[in-house]
Amino acid sequence: MRIAMIGAGYVGLVSGACLADFGYEVVCVDTDEHKIAALRAGRVPIYEPGLSELVLANQAAHRLSFTTSLREAGRRAKAIFIAVGTPSLAEVGSADMRYVYDAARAIAEVVEDFTVVVVKSTVPIGAGDEVERILQERLPRDRFAVVSNPEFLREGAAIKDFKQPDRVVIGVDDERARAVMGDIYQPMERAGCQMIYTSRRSSEMIKYAANVFLAMKVTFINEIADLCERLDVDVMDVSRGVGLDDRIGAKFLNPGPGFGGSCFPKDTLALTKLAIEAKAPIRLVETLVEVNDKRKLAMAAKVVRACGGSVAGKRIAVLGLTYKPKTDDMRDAPSLVIIPELQAAGAQVAAYDPEGVGMARAMLPGVEFADNAYACLEGADAAVVITEWDEFRALDLARVKEMLATPILVDLRNIYSIKTMKAHGFRYVSVGRGFNGEGSAGV
Ligand SMILES: NC(=O)c1ccc[n+]([C@@H]2O[C@H](COP(=O)([O-])OP(=O)(O)OC[C@H]3O[C@@H](n4cnc5c(N)ncnc54)[C@H](O)[C@@H]3O)[C@@H](O)[C@H]2O)c1
């Protein structure tokens, strides 16, 4: 079976490489010529654990190839996946659908035999209908079927998530398309993965509802953490005690600087806009968007307080820039709000990230980027952990203390033990860990 994948980004490239690894012939197509040239030369333009190896192996086996020509990619393809971006529309907040609809128009130009058009991008409810309308304007009705197949992979664990998903959701009402989708996902189904067949609109809603629910869990524990700081309660105990209830679940209950990334911020916002347009506003989600935005500013204020009320003229060392570890993705990362806030308050910021510096450089003007954590910390008046990369967990704390001009460490991910940090003589400020983690009794 031959599959075309439109969009060779985080989702398209991972999906394409994994499908090729299952044995399909996959052609990824992207309008970004530099990206395609790099991929053809065997260079994977993003950081995702295991992805380079997977891409190279499948390229070598002639199952995976890259092109800028949809005509070439679409030839003989049984299914054409759309995995292009759906970012927030500036100042409006709803999903910008231009890339998806452009892709649909381009598909209409190349389809020759019956083809399943699979919308993998996260799209508002009804977008599949619009894709169908676009295709119908240009193609006979029996030559295509439009399917919704949202993607649930997490960056940092994307290959495992794609190959062994909790479930595969397929929104389809055409029997021929259902058969093609069943064939494509047969390796997952055979391995015991739950296949959920629904209407196209339900499938589109499942993706938004799932993302918004997870964002809500994160926001919930963040607000509980703030309360814990006031009441001398350790949120880590609370999170554990609550998360072990399997009606709730332990995942996404880690307090931090607010969610970021390429999905939660734009998808929560898009759902609020969609709900308002549908005259069924979701107040809960509107509130969580606002709470999360404010939280990032509040984290900058927390750093200022930890530094005695002012960071003017101080050097602040930031460890971790990406929105989460094991990715180089900087989209909507909390660091993009926290660092400019500190700079505006007069701080000079040095930063280190194991994978994110390439993308961060252009997004964070005025920041001095270091090659490693210790170089970043040298001579700083305070250190701030924004992203919980594993390598920060194992830093030599005695050396860290020595490198800092003042031993202040603000840990926005709670990766260190309060006891250990105090024993080393740090002024250690974390998130939601009671007075000892420097809640309201401290800062
Ligand atoms: N990143 C994630 O973790 C994740 C997870 C689940 C779902 N999603 C959803 O998947 C979609 C893609 O996200 P992403 O992170 O991979 O985006 P991305 O920005 O990394 O990649 C999108 C790619 O599409 C290309 N493109 C745009 N228009 C094109 C066209 N007409 N023809 C060919 N290529 C085109 C761009 O050049 C880019 O390389 C979004 O809707 C997102 O919400 C993302």
The ligand as an SDF file (V2000), in Angstrom:
LIG
                    3D

 44 48  0  0  0  0  0  0  0  0999 V2000
    3.0690   18.3150   17.6180 N   0  0  0  0  0  0  0  0  0  0  0  0
    2.3270   17.5040   18.3360 C   0  0  0  0  0  0  0  0  0  0  0  0
    2.7130   17.0210   19.3900 O   0  0  0  0  0  0  0  0  0  0  0  0
    0.9430   17.1340   17.8600 C   0  0  0  0  0  0  0  0  0  0  0  0
    0.2710   16.0460   18.4470 C   0  0  0  0  0  0  0  0  0  0  0  0
   -0.9900   15.7110   18.0000 C   0  0  0  0  0  0  0  0  0  0  0  0
   -1.5850   16.4530   16.9870 C   0  0  0  0  0  0  0  0  0  0  0  0
   -0.9370   17.5270   16.4530 N   0  0  0  0  0  0  0  0  0  0  0  0
   -1.5860   18.2620   15.3650 C   0  0  0  0  0  0  0  0  0  0  0  0
   -1.0080   17.8550   14.1340 O   0  0  0  0  0  0  0  0  0  0  0  0
   -0.9530   18.9500   13.2230 C   0  0  0  0  0  0  0  0  0  0  0  0
    0.4780   19.1570   12.7580 C   0  0  0  0  0  0  0  0  0  0  0  0
    1.2610   19.5500   13.8610 O   0  0  0  0  0  0  0  0  0  0  0  0
    2.8540   19.5650   13.8130 P   0  0  0  0  0  0  0  0  0  0  0  0
    3.3260   19.8300   15.1860 O   0  0  0  0  0  0  0  0  0  0  0  0
    3.3470   18.3550   13.0900 O   0  0  0  0  0  0  0  0  0  0  0  0
    3.0850   20.8460   12.8670 O   0  0  0  0  0  0  0  0  0  0  0  0
    4.4540   21.3270   12.1790 P   0  0  0  0  0  0  0  0  0  0  0  0
    4.3410   22.7900   12.0790 O   0  0  0  0  0  0  0  0  0  0  0  0
    5.6340   20.7070   12.8630 O   0  0  0  0  0  0  0  0  0  0  0  0
    4.3890   20.6820   10.7160 O   0  0  0  0  0  0  0  0  0  0  0  0
    3.4990   21.0830    9.7090 C   0  0  0  0  0  0  0  0  0  0  0  0
    4.2140   20.9250    8.3650 C   0  0  0  0  0  0  0  0  0  0  0  0
    3.2670   21.0920    7.3150 O   0  0  0  0  0  0  0  0  0  0  0  0
    3.9030   21.7500    6.2380 C   0  0  0  0  0  0  0  0  0  0  0  0
    2.8690   22.2950    5.3440 N   0  0  0  0  0  0  0  0  0  0  0  0
    2.0110   23.3180    5.5630 C   0  0  0  0  0  0  0  0  0  0  0  0
    1.1910   23.4590    4.5030 N   0  0  0  0  0  0  0  0  0  0  0  0
    1.5170   22.4980    3.6110 C   0  0  0  0  0  0  0  0  0  0  0  0
    1.0120   22.1110    2.3350 C   0  0  0  0  0  0  0  0  0  0  0  0
   -0.0270   22.7380    1.7780 N   0  0  0  0  0  0  0  0  0  0  0  0
    1.5930   21.0860    1.7020 N   0  0  0  0  0  0  0  0  0  0  0  0
    2.6460   20.4250    2.2470 C   0  0  0  0  0  0  0  0  0  0  0  0
    3.1490   20.7350    3.4570 N   0  0  0  0  0  0  0  0  0  0  0  0
    2.5930   21.7520    4.1310 C   0  0  0  0  0  0  0  0  0  0  0  0
    4.7870   22.7810    6.9230 C   0  0  0  0  0  0  0  0  0  0  0  0
    5.8110   23.2440    6.0700 O   0  0  0  0  0  0  0  0  0  0  0  0
    5.3070   21.9650    8.1240 C   0  0  0  0  0  0  0  0  0  0  0  0
    6.5220   21.3120    7.8150 O   0  0  0  0  0  0  0  0  0  0  0  0
   -1.5500   20.1350   13.9680 C   0  0  0  0  0  0  0  0  0  0  0  0
   -2.9110   20.2440   13.6390 O   0  0  0  0  0  0  0  0  0  0  0  0
   -1.3810   19.7540   15.4190 C   0  0  0  0  0  0  0  0  0  0  0  0
   -2.3500   20.3390   16.2440 O   0  0  0  0  0  0  0  0  0  0  0  0
    0.3210   17.8630   16.8640 C   0  0  0  0  0  0  0  0  0  0  0  0
  1  2  1  0
  2  3  2  0
  2  4  1  0
  4  5  1  0
  4 44  2  0
  5  6  2  0
  6  7  1  0
  7  8  2  0
  8  9  1  0
  8 44  1  0
  9 10  1  0
  9 42  1  0
 10 11  1  0
 11 12  1  0
 11 40  1  0
 12 13  1  0
 13 14  1  0
 14 15  2  0
 14 16  1  0
 14 17  1  0
 17 18  1  0
 18 19  2  0
 18 20  1  0
 18 21  1  0
 21 22  1  0
 22 23  1  0
 23 24  1  0
 23 38  1  0
 24 25  1  0
 25 26  1  0
 25 36  1  0
 26 27  1  0
 26 35  1  0
 27 28  2  0
 28 29  1  0
 29 30  1  0
 29 35  2  0
 30 31  1  0
 30 32  2  0
 32 33  1  0
 33 34  2  0
 34 35  1  0
 36 37  1  0
 36 38  1  0
 38 39  1  0
 40 41  1  0
 40 42  1  0
 42 43  1  0
M  CHG  2   8   1  16  -1
M  END
$$$$
